[in-house]
Amino acid sequence: MKKLYIASDIIEARILDSILKSQGLSSVVRNETLQGGIGELPFVEIWPEVWIENSCDWEEAEELLEGFVQVSTDKDWICSSCKEINPGVFQTCWFCNANI
């Protein structure tokens, strides 16, 4: 087993785990029950971790992880229909549902 990712919370870990499993990769979430120890245990010891069980899945898991954590650098855009400002990651206006 090899640690792939340290998540900020259990939801993030579970989402990544689901993505990996949907692609047929063997993954497991560790430390998911340690969240109750906040304040009693060192915080870096209780963060949920996603591990890959089979070494043959490692390269594909890294590629999926890259897409998972990739931060968009798209710039905000103004809707031509309603003139609302939309985040760059949106393809549809949040206000009027018009497409870019």
N, C-alpha and C positions, 0 to 999 in steps of 0.2 A: 504494500500500500504506500501511496505517496500523496502528500498534502498538495492540493491544487490551489485552494483559495481560503482566505480567512474573511468571513462575511461580517458586516457591521451589525446584523441582527438575524434572527432565525428565519424571517420571511425571505430575505435575500438569499440565504443559504438554501432554503427549500426551492426557490425558483430556479436557481442554478442547478440543483440536484435534479429537478424535473426536466430541465432542458437536456442535461446529459443523458438521463435515462430514456428520454424520448428518441434519442439518437442511438440507442442500444449500448450505451457505455455503462460500465459498472462503477457506480459512485455511492458514497455513503456520507451522511452528515454526522459529524461528531460534535460533542459539547452542547447539544441542543437542550439538554435538561439542566445545564448549569446556570441558566439565566436567573434562577431563584437565588443564586449565591451572590448576587450583586451587593456590594457593600461588605461582604464577608471574605470574598476571594479576590485576588488580583484581577482587575478587569481584562487584562490581556490573556488570562488563562480561561476565561469563560466565553470568549467570542466563538460563535459557531464556525466550524471548519468543514470544507468539502474535500473529501479524499477520493482518489481514484484507486479502485481495488486491483485492476489488472494492468500491468505495465504496458501491454500491447495497446491499451486505450489512451495512453498518455498524450501522444501527439494530437490526436483528434480532440481530446479534452482541452488542450491548450488553445487550439484554434477556436473552439466554441467559447472559451473563457474570454478570449480577446474581443469577440463580438459582444459578449455580455457586458464587459466593463468599458467598452469604447465610449468615450464622451463625444457627443456631437459638437462640431465647431460651426455648424450652420448659423447664419445670421438671422435675426428676426426679420420678418417681412410684413408688409402692410397689405391687407386684403383690398383688392381692386373694387369689390362690391360694396363693402360697408366701411372701409378705411380703418378697421381695427388692427392693432399690432398683434402679431402671432409669433410664438417662439419658432426658431428655425427648424426644429424637429417636427413641427406640424406640417402636414401636407394639405390639410383642410382647415379653413378658418374656424376658430373655436366659437365664434359668435353667430355667423350666418351659414356655416357649412359649405361655403364656396371653396373650390379647389384653387390651388396656386395658379 
